[in-house]
Amino acid sequence: MIQKKICMLGSFSVGKTSLVKRYVSSLFDEKYHTTIGVKIDKKQVSVEGQELTLMLWDIAGEDAFFTIRPAHLRGMAGAVIVIDGTRESSFDVALSLYQMLTGLPDGQVPVCFALNKADLTDQWIIDDEKMQVLEKTGCEIVETSALENRGVDEVFQSLAGQILCMKQAV
């Protein structure tokens, strides 16, 4: 079976851990748990008849005290960049992380943006201008809510499908 490393990236408190927990265990916890370093989970999926094991690297959130280093990303096959739709700073961090990924010497890897906390869209700061910026990246954009289990499977299935397409194109 093929194993692929997926990095969960984003600012602190955007919901990376909640998305992984919902995807892997079908659970949601209202309590906030800060990730220290990296937490790794795995999930077996089937995409277009191909069995894959996704190794989900939940990396501590980027902020003034912790910067994601290229060494954290070594060997990754794809990334989910999570944005908290209610926090503008998380949008800025997401764009910065995307820029870092596009500059890695390993070449391009598939990226999906998870616009998280879709259960709070009435509080979102994501306007048309910000959506256009994300759309210009050419990356898949999925509205997610770990609380309501909305878009969670879709973001990971989309990324897995993109990884398979890249593998077959090589």
DSSP file with accessible surface (Angstrom, degrees, kcal/mol):
  #  RESIDUE AA STRUCTURE BP1 BP2  ACC     N-H-->O    O-->H-N    N-H-->O    O-->H-N    TCO  KAPPA ALPHA  PHI   PSI    X-CA   Y-CA   Z-CA
    1    1 A M              0   0  131      0, 0.0     2,-0.3     0, 0.0    51,-0.1   0.000 360.0 360.0 360.0 142.5    0.0    0.0    0.0
    2    2 A I  E     -a   52   0A  37     49,-1.0    51,-3.1     2,-0.0     2,-0.4  -0.608 360.0-157.2 -82.1 132.7    1.2    3.5   -0.9
    3    3 A Q  E     -a   53   0A 117     -2,-0.3     2,-0.4    49,-0.2    51,-0.2  -0.939   9.5-172.9-111.0 136.3    1.8    5.9    2.0
    4    4 A K  E     -a   54   0A  54     49,-2.6    51,-3.2    -2,-0.4     2,-0.5  -0.996  20.3-132.0-132.1 133.3    1.8    9.6    1.5
    5    5 A K  E     -ab  55  76A  28     70,-0.5    72,-3.4    -2,-0.4    73,-1.2  -0.713  22.4-171.5 -84.9 124.3    2.7   12.4    3.9
    6    6 A I  E     -ab  56  78A   1     49,-3.3    51,-3.4    -2,-0.5     2,-0.5  -0.977  10.8-148.7-116.5 126.4    0.1   15.2    4.2
    7    7 A C  E     -ab  57  79A   0     71,-2.2    73,-2.5    -2,-0.5     2,-0.7  -0.832   2.6-148.9 -99.2 131.1    1.0   18.3    6.2
    8    8 A M  E     +ab  58  80A   0     49,-3.1    51,-1.4    -2,-0.5     2,-0.3  -0.887  29.5 178.2 -95.2 116.9   -1.7   20.3    8.0
    9    9 A L  E     + b   0  81A   0     71,-3.1    73,-3.3    -2,-0.7     2,-0.3  -0.870  16.9  95.7-124.5 154.9   -0.6   23.9    8.0
   10   10 A G  E     - b   0  82A   0     -2,-0.3    52,-2.2    50,-0.2    73,-0.1  -0.879  67.4 -50.6 154.1 178.0   -2.0   27.2    9.3
   11   11 A S  B >  S-f   62   0B   3     71,-0.5     3,-0.9    50,-0.3     5,-0.3  -0.138  72.8 -77.2 -67.1 170.3   -2.0   29.6   12.1
   12   12 A F  T 3  S+     0   0   89     50,-1.0    -1,-0.2     1,-0.2    22,-0.1  -0.379 113.6  15.6 -66.3 148.0   -2.6   28.5   15.7
   13   13 A S  T 3  S+     0   0   38      1,-0.1    -1,-0.2    20,-0.1    -2,-0.1   0.719  82.8 122.4  63.6  27.5   -6.2   27.8   16.6
   14   14 A V  S <  S-     0   0    0     -3,-0.9    71,-0.1    68,-0.1    -1,-0.1   0.635  88.0 -98.2 -90.5 -16.4   -7.6   27.5   13.1
   15   15 A G  S  > S+     0   0   13     67,-0.1     4,-2.5    69,-0.1     5,-0.2   0.614  76.1 138.6 111.3  19.2   -8.8   23.9   13.6
   16   16 A K  H  > S+     0   0   10     -5,-0.3     4,-2.2     1,-0.2     5,-0.2   0.954  80.2  43.5 -59.0 -49.8   -6.1   21.7   12.1
   17   17 A T  H  > S+     0   0   35      1,-0.2     4,-2.9     2,-0.2     5,-0.2   0.901 112.8  52.6 -64.1 -40.4   -6.3   19.2   14.9
   18   18 A S  H  > S+     0   0   34      1,-0.2     4,-2.4     2,-0.2    -1,-0.2   0.897 109.2  49.5 -63.8 -39.8  -10.1   19.3   14.9
   19   19 A L  H  X S+     0   0    0     -4,-2.5     4,-2.5     2,-0.2    -1,-0.2   0.929 113.3  46.1 -64.8 -43.7  -10.2   18.5   11.2
   20   20 A V  H  X S+     0   0    1     -4,-2.2     4,-3.2    -5,-0.2     5,-0.4   0.940 113.4  48.9 -64.1 -46.1   -7.8   15.6   11.5
   21   21 A K  H  X S+     0   0   74     -4,-2.9     4,-2.2     1,-0.2     6,-1.2   0.905 113.1  47.5 -61.4 -41.6   -9.6   14.2   14.5
   22   22 A R  H  X S+     0   0   42     -4,-2.4     4,-1.3     4,-0.2    -1,-0.2   0.923 116.4  44.5 -64.3 -42.9  -13.0   14.5   12.7
   23   23 A Y  H  < S+     0   0    4     -4,-2.5    -2,-0.2    -5,-0.2    -1,-0.2   0.937 122.8  33.7 -69.2 -45.9  -11.5   12.9    9.6
   24   24 A V  H  < S+     0   0   36     -4,-3.2    -3,-0.2    -5,-0.2    -2,-0.2   0.908 137.7  16.1 -79.6 -43.8   -9.6   10.0   11.3
   25   25 A S  H  < S-     0   0   61     -4,-2.2    -3,-0.2    -5,-0.4    -2,-0.2   0.385  91.6-123.1-114.5  -1.2  -11.9    9.2   14.2
   26   26 A S  S  < S+     0   0   82     -4,-1.3     2,-0.3    -5,-0.4    -4,-0.2   0.845  71.4 128.5  56.9  36.2  -15.2   10.9   13.3
   27   27 A L        -     0   0   95     -6,-1.2     2,-0.4    -9,-0.1    -1,-0.2  -0.887  43.1-165.9-121.5 153.8  -14.9   12.9   16.6
   28   28 A F        -     0   0   65     -2,-0.3     2,-0.5    -3,-0.1   -10,-0.0  -0.998   3.9-164.9-137.4 135.1  -15.2   16.5   17.6
   29   29 A D        -     0   0   50     -2,-0.4    -8,-0.0     2,-0.1   118,-0.0  -0.981  14.6-152.2-121.8 125.7  -14.1   18.0   20.9
   30   30 A E  S    S+     0   0  152     -2,-0.5     2,-0.1     2,-0.1    -1,-0.1   0.753  72.4  94.5 -66.1 -24.8  -15.2   21.5   21.9
   31   31 A K  S    S-     0   0  151      1,-0.1     2,-0.5     2,-0.0    -2,-0.1  -0.433  79.9-122.7 -72.5 143.0  -12.0   22.0   24.0
   32   32 A Y        -     0   0  128     -2,-0.1     2,-0.5   -14,-0.0    -1,-0.1  -0.726  26.5-170.4 -86.5 127.6   -9.0   23.7   22.4
   33   33 A H        -     0   0   94     -2,-0.5     2,-0.3     2,-0.0   -16,-0.1  -0.973  16.4-139.0-120.6 115.8   -5.9   21.6   22.5
   34   34 A T        -     0   0   94     -2,-0.5     2,-0.5   -22,-0.1    26,-0.1  -0.577  16.4-133.6 -73.7 129.5   -2.7   23.3   21.5
   35   35 A T        -     0   0   25     -2,-0.3     2,-0.6    24,-0.1    26,-0.3  -0.724  16.0-158.8 -82.6 129.5   -0.5   21.1   19.3
   36   36 A I        -     0   0  155     -2,-0.5     2,-0.5    24,-0.1    -2,-0.0  -0.957  63.6 -33.7-110.6 117.0    3.2   21.1   20.4
   37   37 A G  S    S-     0   0   30     -2,-0.6    23,-2.9    24,-0.1     2,-0.4  -0.624 114.6 -25.5  78.0-118.6    5.5   20.1   17.6
   38   38 A V  E     -C   59   0A  52     -2,-0.5     2,-0.4    21,-0.2    21,-0.2  -0.992  47.1-164.0-136.9 137.9    3.9   17.5   15.4
   39   39 A K  E     -C   58   0A  99     19,-2.1    19,-3.1    -2,-0.4     2,-0.5  -0.988  16.7-154.6-119.0 130.9    1.1   15.0   15.9
   40   40 A I  E     +C   57   0A  81     -2,-0.4     2,-0.3    17,-0.2    17,-0.2  -0.916  18.5 167.1-113.4 128.6    0.9   12.2   13.3
   41   41 A D  E     -C   56   0A  39     15,-2.0    15,-3.1    -2,-0.5     2,-0.3  -0.861  18.1-147.5-124.7 165.0   -2.3   10.2   12.5
   42   42 A K  E     -C   55   0A 128     -2,-0.3     2,-0.3    13,-0.2    13,-0.2  -0.974  11.6-175.5-138.0 152.8   -3.0    8.0    9.6
   43   43 A K  E     -C   54   0A  60     11,-1.8    11,-3.2    -2,-0.3     2,-0.4  -0.980  20.4-136.4-146.5 131.9   -6.1    7.1    7.6
   44   44 A Q  E     +C   53   0A 128     -2,-0.3     2,-0.3     9,-0.2     9,-0.2  -0.759  31.8 174.7 -88.1 133.8   -6.5    4.5    4.8
   45   45 A V  E     -C   52   0A   9      7,-3.0     7,-3.0    -2,-0.4     2,-0.5  -0.924  27.5-136.5-135.4 159.7   -8.5    5.7    1.8
   46   46 A S  E     +C   51   0A  60     -2,-0.3     2,-0.5     5,-0.2     5,-0.2  -0.987  21.7 179.4-119.0 125.0   -9.5    4.5   -1.6
   47   47 A V  E >  S-C   50   0A   9      3,-2.7     3,-2.3    -2,-0.5    -2,-0.0  -0.987  73.3 -21.0-129.1 118.7   -9.2    6.9   -4.5
   48   48 A E  T 3  S-     0   0  145     -2,-0.5    -1,-0.1     1,-0.3     3,-0.1   0.876 127.8 -51.7  51.2  42.7  -10.2    5.7   -8.0
   49   49 A G  T 3  S+     0   0   70      1,-0.2     2,-0.5     0, 0.0    -1,-0.3   0.427 114.2 119.7  77.9  -1.0   -9.7    2.1   -6.9
   50   50 A Q  E <   - C   0  47A  66     -3,-2.3    -3,-2.7   -49,-0.0     2,-0.4  -0.847  59.3-137.3-100.1 128.2   -6.2    2.8   -5.5
   51   51 A E  E     + C   0  46A  86     -2,-0.5   -49,-1.0    -5,-0.2     2,-0.3  -0.710  28.5 176.3 -86.0 131.3   -5.6    2.2   -1.8
   52   52 A L  E     -aC   2  45A   0     -7,-3.0    -7,-3.0    -2,-0.4     2,-0.6  -0.976  26.9-145.3-131.7 147.5   -3.6    4.9    0.0
   53   53 A T  E     -aC   3  44A   4    -51,-3.1   -49,-2.6    -2,-0.3     2,-0.6  -0.974  19.6-152.1-109.2 116.4   -2.5    5.5    3.6
   54   54 A L  E     -aC   4  43A   2    -11,-3.2   -11,-1.8    -2,-0.6     2,-0.8  -0.817   0.4-155.1 -89.2 121.0   -2.5    9.2    4.3
   55   55 A M  E     -aC   5  42A  41    -51,-3.2   -49,-3.3    -2,-0.6     2,-0.8  -0.876  15.6-154.2 -95.1 105.9    0.0   10.1    7.0
   56   56 A L  E     -aC   6  41A   0    -15,-3.1   -15,-2.0    -2,-0.8     2,-0.9  -0.770   6.8-162.7 -92.8 109.6   -1.4   13.3    8.5
   57   57 A W  E     -aC   7  40A  68    -51,-3.4   -49,-3.1    -2,-0.8     2,-1.0  -0.818   2.1-162.3 -94.8 103.5    1.2   15.5   10.0
   58   58 A D  E     -aC   8  39A   0    -19,-3.1   -19,-2.1    -2,-0.9     2,-0.4  -0.778  16.4-163.0 -87.5 100.1   -0.6   18.0   12.3
   59   59 A I  E     - C   0  38A   0    -51,-1.4   -21,-0.2    -2,-1.0     3,-0.1  -0.705  27.1 -95.5 -94.3 137.2    2.1   20.6   12.7
   60   60 A A        -     0   0    7    -23,-2.9   -50,-0.2    -2,-0.4    -1,-0.1  -0.096  55.5 -89.2 -47.4 145.5    1.9   23.2   15.4
   61   61 A G        -     0   0   11    -26,-0.3     2,-0.3     1,-0.1   -50,-0.3  -0.249  37.4-113.0 -65.7 143.4    0.4   26.5   14.3
   62   62 A E  B     +f   11   0B  30    -52,-2.2   -50,-1.0    -3,-0.1     2,-0.3  -0.587  57.8 130.2 -74.6 130.0    2.5   29.3   12.8
   63   63 A D  S    S-     0   0   52      3,-2.4     3,-0.4    -2,-0.3   -52,-0.0  -0.880  73.7 -64.3-158.9-165.7    2.6   32.4   15.0
   64   64 A A  S    S+     0   0   98     -2,-0.3     3,-0.1     1,-0.2    -2,-0.1   0.734 132.2  40.9 -65.8 -20.6    5.1   34.8   16.6
   65   65 A F  S    S+     0   0  192      1,-0.2     2,-0.4     0, 0.0    -1,-0.2   0.599 117.2  42.4-104.0 -16.6    6.7   32.0   18.7
   66   66 A F        -     0   0   49     -3,-0.4    -3,-2.4    -5,-0.1     2,-0.5  -0.981  59.8-171.6-138.7 125.0    6.7   29.1   16.2
   67   67 A T        -     0   0   77     -2,-0.4     2,-0.4    -5,-0.2    -7,-0.1  -0.961  28.0-122.5-115.9 131.3    7.7   29.1   12.6
   68   68 A I        -     0   0    3     -2,-0.5    -7,-0.0    -9,-0.1    -2,-0.0  -0.579  31.6-150.4 -72.0 128.5    7.2   26.1   10.4
   69   69 A R    >>  -     0   0  149     -2,-0.4     3,-1.7     1,-0.1     4,-0.6  -0.719  24.0-115.6-101.8 152.4   10.6   25.1    8.9
   70   70 A P  H >> S+     0   0   76      0, 0.0     3,-1.2     0, 0.0     4,-0.6   0.820 113.9  66.7 -54.8 -29.1   11.2   23.5    5.6
   71   71 A A  H >4 S+     0   0   57      1,-0.3     3,-0.7     2,-0.2    -3,-0.0   0.833  93.8  58.9 -62.6 -30.4   12.5   20.4    7.5
   72   72 A H  H <4 S+     0   0   39     -3,-1.7    -1,-0.3     1,-0.2    -4,-0.0   0.777 108.5  46.6 -64.4 -25.5    9.0   19.8    8.9
   73   73 A L  H X< S+     0   0    3     -3,-1.2     3,-2.1    -4,-0.6    -1,-0.2   0.516  78.9 130.0 -98.0  -6.9    7.8   19.5    5.3
   74   74 A R  T << S+     0   0  169     -3,-0.7    -3,-0.0    -4,-0.6     0, 0.0  -0.209  78.8  10.6 -55.3 129.8   10.5   17.2    3.9
   75   75 A G  T 3  S+     0   0   58      1,-0.3   -70,-0.5     2,-0.0    -1,-0.3   0.497  88.9 149.7  83.2   5.9    9.0   14.3    2.1
   76   76 A M  E <   -b    5   0A  19     -3,-2.1    -1,-0.3     1,-0.1   -70,-0.2  -0.433  35.5-163.6 -75.9 147.3    5.4   15.6    2.0
   77   77 A A  E    S-     0   0A  19    -72,-3.4     2,-0.3     1,-0.3   -71,-0.2   0.567  71.6 -13.1-100.3 -16.1    3.2   14.6   -0.9
   78   78 A G  E     -b    6   0A   0    -73,-1.2   -71,-2.2    31,-0.2     2,-0.3  -0.977  60.0-135.0-173.1 169.8    0.6   17.4   -0.3
   79   79 A A  E     -bd   7 111A   0     31,-2.0    33,-2.2    -2,-0.3     2,-0.5  -0.996   5.0-151.0-142.7 145.7   -0.6   20.0    2.2
   80   80 A V  E     -bd   8 112A   0    -73,-2.5   -71,-3.1    -2,-0.3     2,-0.6  -0.984  17.3-159.3-110.3 118.5   -3.9   21.3    3.6
   81   81 A I  E     -bd   9 113A   0     31,-2.8    33,-2.5    -2,-0.5     2,-0.4  -0.912  12.8-151.6-100.3 118.2   -3.6   24.9    4.5
   82   82 A V  E     -bd  10 114A   0    -73,-3.3   -71,-0.5    -2,-0.6     2,-0.4  -0.768  11.9-170.4 -99.2 133.6   -6.3   25.8    7.1
   83   83 A I  E     - d   0 115A   0     31,-2.9    33,-2.8    -2,-0.4     2,-0.8  -0.980  21.4-136.6-120.9 130.6   -7.8   29.2    7.4
   84   84 A D  E >   - d   0 116A   2     -2,-0.4     3,-2.3     3,-0.2     6,-0.2  -0.804  16.0-149.4 -82.8 111.8  -10.1   30.3   10.2
   85   85 A G  T 3  S+     0   0    0     31,-2.0    40,-3.1    -2,-0.8    41,-0.6   0.664  93.3  55.7 -59.5 -14.8  -12.8   32.2    8.3
   86   86 A T  T 3  S+     0   0   37     38,-0.3     2,-0.5    30,-0.2    -1,-0.3   0.477  99.0  67.1 -96.2  -3.8  -13.3   34.5   11.3
   87   87 A R    X>  -     0   0   50     -3,-2.3     4,-0.9     1,-0.1     3,-0.8  -0.939  58.0-164.3-127.0 112.9   -9.7   35.6   11.7
   88   88 A E  H >> S+     0   0   97     -2,-0.5     4,-1.8     1,-0.3     3,-0.6   0.859  90.6  62.1 -59.9 -37.2   -8.0   37.8    9.2
   89   89 A S  H 3> S+     0   0   63      1,-0.2     4,-2.3     2,-0.2    -1,-0.3   0.856  98.6  56.3 -60.5 -32.3   -4.5   37.0   10.6
   90   90 A S  H <> S+     0   0    0     -3,-0.8     4,-2.1    -6,-0.2    -1,-0.2   0.840 104.2  53.7 -69.9 -29.3   -5.0   33.3    9.7
   91   91 A F  H <X S+     0   0    8     -4,-0.9     4,-2.1    -3,-0.6    -2,-0.2   0.937 109.5  47.7 -65.8 -45.6   -5.7   34.3    6.1
   92   92 A D  H  X S+     0   0   91     -4,-1.8     4,-2.0     1,-0.2    -2,-0.2   0.907 112.1  49.2 -63.3 -41.9   -2.4   36.2    6.0
   93   93 A V  H  X S+     0   0   30     -4,-2.3     4,-2.8     1,-0.2    -1,-0.2   0.918 108.6  54.5 -63.3 -41.6   -0.5   33.3    7.6
   94   94 A A  H  X S+     0   0    0     -4,-2.1     4,-2.5     1,-0.2    -2,-0.2   0.920 108.5  47.6 -59.9 -43.7   -2.1   30.9    5.0
   95   95 A L  H  X S+     0   0   39     -4,-2.1     4,-2.4     2,-0.2    -1,-0.2   0.903 111.2  51.3 -65.4 -39.0   -0.8   33.0    2.1
   96   96 A S  H  X S+     0   0   67     -4,-2.0     4,-2.1     2,-0.2    -2,-0.2   0.917 110.9  48.1 -62.8 -43.0    2.6   33.2    3.6
   97   97 A L  H  X S+     0   0    1     -4,-2.8     4,-2.5     2,-0.2    -2,-0.2   0.904 109.7  52.5 -64.9 -40.6    2.7   29.4    4.0
   98   98 A Y  H  X S+     0   0   29     -4,-2.5     4,-2.3     1,-0.2    -2,-0.2   0.929 108.5  50.6 -60.6 -44.3    1.5   28.9    0.5
   99   99 A Q  H  X S+     0   0  127     -4,-2.4     4,-1.0     1,-0.2    -1,-0.2   0.903 109.5  51.3 -59.4 -41.2    4.4   31.2   -0.7
  100  100 A M  H >< S+     0   0   50     -4,-2.1     3,-0.7     1,-0.2     4,-0.3   0.928 109.5  50.3 -62.3 -43.2    6.8   29.1    1.3
  101  101 A L  H >< S+     0   0    5     -4,-2.5     3,-1.3     1,-0.2    -1,-0.2   0.886 107.0  53.4 -63.4 -39.2    5.5   25.9   -0.3
  102  102 A T  H 3< S+     0   0   49     -4,-2.3    -1,-0.2     1,-0.2    -2,-0.2   0.732 108.1  52.7 -70.5 -17.5    5.8   27.2   -3.8
  103  103 A G  T << S+     0   0   61     -4,-1.0    -1,-0.2    -3,-0.7    -2,-0.2   0.396  79.8 119.2 -97.2   3.4    9.5   28.1   -3.1
  104  104 A L    X   -     0   0   26     -3,-1.3     3,-1.3    -4,-0.3    -3,-0.0  -0.432  65.9-133.7 -71.1 142.5   10.6   24.7   -1.8
  105  105 A P  T 3  S+     0   0  124      0, 0.0    -1,-0.1     0, 0.0     3,-0.1   0.696  97.2  75.4 -69.5 -17.3   13.3   23.0   -3.9
  106  106 A D  T 3  S-     0   0  117      1,-0.2     2,-0.1     3,-0.0    -2,-0.1   0.566 105.2-117.6 -71.2  -8.7   11.4   19.6   -3.9
  107  107 A G    <   -     0   0   35     -3,-1.3    -1,-0.2    -6,-0.1     2,-0.2  -0.348  50.2 -28.2  97.4 178.9    9.0   21.0   -6.5
  108  108 A Q        -     0   0  112     -2,-0.1    -6,-0.1    -3,-0.1    -7,-0.0  -0.449  53.5-172.1 -72.9 139.5    5.3   21.6   -6.5
  109  109 A V        -     0   0   32     -2,-0.2   -31,-0.2    -8,-0.1   -32,-0.1  -0.934  36.7 -91.7-123.5 151.5    3.0   19.5   -4.3
  110  110 A P        -     0   0   11      0, 0.0   -31,-2.0     0, 0.0     2,-0.4  -0.366  44.3-167.1 -61.8 141.2   -0.8   19.6   -4.3
  111  111 A V  E     -d   79   0A   8    -33,-0.2    29,-0.9   -31,-0.0     2,-0.4  -0.993   9.8-168.4-131.7 137.5   -2.3   22.1   -1.9
  112  112 A C  E     -de  80 140A   0    -33,-2.2   -31,-2.8    -2,-0.4     2,-0.5  -0.982  15.8-140.9-120.4 139.7   -5.9   22.5   -0.7
  113  113 A F  E     -de  81 141A   0     27,-3.0    29,-2.8    -2,-0.4     2,-0.7  -0.881  10.7-157.2 -96.0 128.8   -7.2   25.4    1.3
  114  114 A A  E     -de  82 142A   0    -33,-2.5   -31,-2.9    -2,-0.5     2,-1.3  -0.936   3.7-156.7-105.1 108.8   -9.7   24.5    4.0
  115  115 A L  E     -de  83 143A   0     27,-2.6    29,-2.7    -2,-0.7     3,-0.2  -0.761  31.2-161.1 -82.7  95.3  -11.8   27.6    4.9
  116  116 A N  E     +d   84   0A   4    -33,-2.8   -31,-2.0    -2,-1.3    29,-0.2  -0.340  56.7  43.0 -88.6 164.7  -12.6   26.3    8.3
  117  117 A K    >   +     0   0   48     27,-0.4     3,-2.3   -33,-0.2    28,-0.2   0.851  57.7 162.4  69.9  43.1  -15.4   27.1   10.8
  118  118 A A  G >   +     0   0    1     26,-2.6     3,-1.0     1,-0.3    27,-0.2   0.651  66.8  73.0 -65.7 -13.1  -18.0   27.2    8.0
  119  119 A D  G 3  S+     0   0   42      1,-0.2    -1,-0.3    25,-0.2     3,-0.2   0.589  98.2  49.1 -74.6  -8.4  -20.6   26.9   10.8
  120  120 A L  G X   +     0   0   51     -3,-2.3     3,-2.9     1,-0.1     4,-0.4  -0.077  66.6 134.6-118.8  34.0  -19.7   30.6   11.6
  121  121 A T  G X   +     0   0   72     -3,-1.0     3,-1.3     1,-0.3    -1,-0.1   0.782  66.0  67.5 -59.5 -25.5  -20.0   32.1    8.2
  122  122 A D  G 3  S+     0   0  135      1,-0.3    -1,-0.3    -3,-0.2    -2,-0.1   0.691 106.3  42.8 -66.7 -14.1  -22.0   35.0    9.6
  123  123 A Q  G <  S+     0   0  111     -3,-2.9    -1,-0.3     2,-0.0    -2,-0.2   0.351  88.7 126.4-108.9   2.8  -18.7   36.0   11.3
  124  124 A W    <   -     0   0   44     -3,-1.3   -38,-0.3    -4,-0.4   -39,-0.1  -0.294  45.4-163.5 -66.2 147.7  -16.4   35.4    8.4
  125  125 A I        +     0   0   53    -40,-3.1     2,-1.0     2,-0.1     5,-0.2   0.297  57.0 116.7-105.6   2.6  -14.0   38.0    7.2
  126  126 A I        +     0   0   22    -41,-0.6     2,-0.1    -5,-0.1    -2,-0.1  -0.637  44.5 173.4 -76.7 103.8  -13.5   36.1    3.9
  127  127 A D     >  -     0   0   72     -2,-1.0     4,-2.4     1,-0.0     5,-0.2  -0.386  49.2 -86.8-103.2-176.8  -14.8   38.5    1.3
  128  128 A D  H  > S+     0   0  129      1,-0.2     4,-2.4     2,-0.2     5,-0.2   0.875 125.8  55.0 -59.8 -38.6  -14.8   38.4   -2.5
  129  129 A E  H  > S+     0   0  140      2,-0.2     4,-1.7     1,-0.2    -1,-0.2   0.930 109.9  45.2 -62.5 -44.7  -11.4   40.0   -2.7
  130  130 A K  H  > S+     0   0   26      1,-0.2     4,-2.2     2,-0.2    -1,-0.2   0.895 111.5  53.4 -66.6 -38.9   -9.8   37.4   -0.4
  131  131 A M  H  X S+     0   0   42     -4,-2.4     4,-2.9     1,-0.2    -1,-0.2   0.906 106.7  52.5 -62.1 -39.5  -11.5   34.6   -2.3
  132  132 A Q  H  X S+     0   0  111     -4,-2.4     4,-2.0     2,-0.2    -1,-0.2   0.887 106.8  52.7 -64.1 -38.3  -10.1   35.9   -5.6
  133  133 A V  H  X S+     0   0   56     -4,-1.7     4,-0.5     2,-0.2    -1,-0.2   0.941 112.8  44.4 -61.5 -46.0   -6.6   35.9   -4.1
  134  134 A L  H ><>S+     0   0    0     -4,-2.2     3,-1.3     1,-0.2     5,-0.6   0.916 111.1  53.4 -64.7 -43.3   -7.1   32.2   -3.1
  135  135 A E  H ><5S+     0   0  116     -4,-2.9     3,-1.7     1,-0.3    -1,-0.2   0.852  98.8  64.0 -62.1 -33.1   -8.6   31.3   -6.5
  136  136 A K  H 3<5S+     0   0  177     -4,-2.0    -1,-0.3     1,-0.3    -2,-0.2   0.726  91.1  66.4 -64.7 -20.7   -5.6   32.8   -8.3
  137  137 A T  T <<5S-     0   0   31     -3,-1.3    -1,-0.3    -4,-0.5    -2,-0.2   0.723 102.1-133.5 -70.2 -22.5   -3.4   30.1   -6.6
  138  138 A G  T < 5 +     0   0   72     -3,-1.7     2,-0.2    -4,-0.4    -3,-0.1   0.499  60.2 135.4  80.5   3.8   -5.2   27.5   -8.6
  139  139 A C      < -     0   0   22     -5,-0.6    -1,-0.3     1,-0.1   -27,-0.2  -0.513  65.2 -97.5 -84.6 153.4   -5.6   25.4   -5.5
  140  140 A E  E     -e  112   0A  91    -29,-0.9   -27,-3.0    -2,-0.2     2,-0.5  -0.447  36.5-156.5 -64.7 139.0   -8.7   23.6   -4.5
  141  141 A I  E     -e  113   0A  39    -29,-0.2     2,-0.4    -2,-0.1   -27,-0.2  -0.989  13.1-179.1-123.8 121.6  -10.7   25.6   -1.9
  142  142 A V  E     -e  114   0A  17    -29,-2.8   -27,-2.6    -2,-0.5     2,-0.5  -0.984  24.8-135.1-126.1 128.6  -13.1   23.7    0.4
  143  143 A E  E     -e  115   0A  94     -2,-0.4     2,-0.3   -29,-0.2   -27,-0.2  -0.712  36.6-175.9 -78.5 127.2  -15.4   25.2    3.1
  144  144 A T        -     0   0    0    -29,-2.7   -26,-2.6    -2,-0.5   -27,-0.4  -0.892  26.4-175.6-127.7 155.7  -15.1   23.0    6.2
  145  145 A S  B  >> -G  150   0C   0      5,-2.2     5,-2.3    -2,-0.3     4,-0.7  -0.856   7.2-170.6-147.3 110.3  -16.5   22.7    9.6
  146  146 A A  T  45S+     0   0    3     -2,-0.3     3,-0.4     3,-0.2    -1,-0.1   0.876  91.5  57.8 -65.2 -35.1  -15.1   20.1   12.0
  147  147 A L  T  45S+     0   0   64      1,-0.2    -1,-0.2    -3,-0.1  -119,-0.0   0.942 119.2  27.7 -58.7 -49.0  -18.0   20.8   14.3
  148  148 A E  T  45S-     0   0  101      2,-0.1    -1,-0.2     0, 0.0    -2,-0.2   0.371 106.0-121.2 -96.2   2.8  -20.7   20.0   11.7
  149  149 A N  T  <5 +     0   0   72     -4,-0.7     2,-0.5    -3,-0.4    -3,-0.2   0.904  58.2 156.9  55.3  45.8  -18.5   17.5    9.7
  150  150 A R  B   < -G  145   0C  98     -5,-2.3    -5,-2.2     1,-0.2    -1,-0.2  -0.888  64.4 -11.3-106.3 123.3  -18.9   19.7    6.6
  151  151 A G  S  > S+     0   0   10     -2,-0.5     4,-2.0    -7,-0.2     5,-0.2   0.431  97.0 117.8  75.9  -0.9  -16.4   19.4    3.8
  152  152 A V  H  > S+     0   0    0     -7,-0.3     4,-1.5     2,-0.2     5,-0.2   0.970  78.6  39.0 -66.8 -55.1  -13.9   17.4    5.9
  153  153 A D  H  > S+     0   0   77      1,-0.2     4,-2.9    -4,-0.2     5,-0.3   0.906 114.1  58.2 -59.8 -39.0  -13.9   14.2    3.8
  154  154 A E  H  > S+     0   0  112      1,-0.2     4,-2.6     2,-0.2     5,-0.2   0.886 102.7  50.7 -61.4 -41.9  -14.0   16.3    0.7
  155  155 A V  H  X S+     0   0    0     -4,-2.0     4,-2.0     1,-0.2    -1,-0.2   0.935 116.1  41.2 -66.0 -40.5  -10.8   18.3    1.4
  156  156 A F  H  X S+     0   0    2     -4,-1.5     4,-2.7     2,-0.2    -2,-0.2   0.904 115.6  49.8 -74.4 -38.5   -8.8   15.1    2.1
  157  157 A Q  H  X S+     0   0   72     -4,-2.9     4,-2.5    -5,-0.2    -2,-0.2   0.904 110.7  51.2 -64.9 -40.5  -10.3   13.1   -0.8
  158  158 A S  H  X S+     0   0   27     -4,-2.6     4,-2.2    -5,-0.3    -2,-0.2   0.941 112.0  46.0 -61.3 -46.1   -9.5   16.0   -3.1
  159  159 A L  H  X S+     0   0    1     -4,-2.0     4,-2.4    -5,-0.2    -2,-0.2   0.926 111.8  51.3 -64.7 -43.0   -5.9   16.2   -2.0
  160  160 A A  H  X S+     0   0    1     -4,-2.7     4,-2.4     1,-0.2    -1,-0.2   0.911 110.0  50.7 -60.7 -40.7   -5.5   12.4   -2.3
  161  161 A G  H  X S+     0   0   13     -4,-2.5     4,-2.2     1,-0.2    -1,-0.2   0.909 109.8  49.4 -63.8 -40.9   -6.9   12.5   -5.8
  162  162 A Q  H  X S+     0   0   56     -4,-2.2     4,-2.2     2,-0.2    -1,-0.2   0.896 109.6  52.2 -64.7 -38.7   -4.5   15.3   -6.8
  163  163 A I  H  X S+     0   0    7     -4,-2.4     4,-2.4     1,-0.2    -2,-0.2   0.926 109.6  49.1 -63.6 -43.9   -1.6   13.3   -5.3
  164  164 A L  H  X S+     0   0    1     -4,-2.4     4,-2.4     1,-0.2    -1,-0.2   0.909 109.4  52.2 -62.0 -42.1   -2.6   10.2   -7.4
  165  165 A C  H  X S+     0   0   68     -4,-2.2     4,-1.7     1,-0.2    -1,-0.2   0.910 110.8  47.5 -60.7 -42.0   -2.8   12.3  -10.5
  166  166 A M  H  X S+     0   0   86     -4,-2.2     4,-0.9     2,-0.2    -1,-0.2   0.901 111.0  51.5 -65.7 -40.8    0.7   13.7  -10.0
  167  167 A K  H >< S+     0   0   93     -4,-2.4     3,-0.5     1,-0.2    -2,-0.2   0.909 111.8  46.5 -62.4 -41.8    2.0   10.2   -9.3
  168  168 A Q  H 3< S+     0   0  121     -4,-2.4    -1,-0.2     1,-0.2    -2,-0.2   0.802 107.6  57.3 -72.3 -27.2    0.5    8.9  -12.5
  169  169 A A  H 3<        0   0   89     -4,-1.7    -1,-0.2    -5,-0.2    -2,-0.2   0.707 360.0 360.0 -75.9 -18.6    1.8   11.8  -14.6
  170  170 A V    <<        0   0  158     -4,-0.9    -3,-0.0    -3,-0.5    -4,-0.0  -0.355 360.0 360.0 -79.0 360.0    5.4   11.1  -13.5
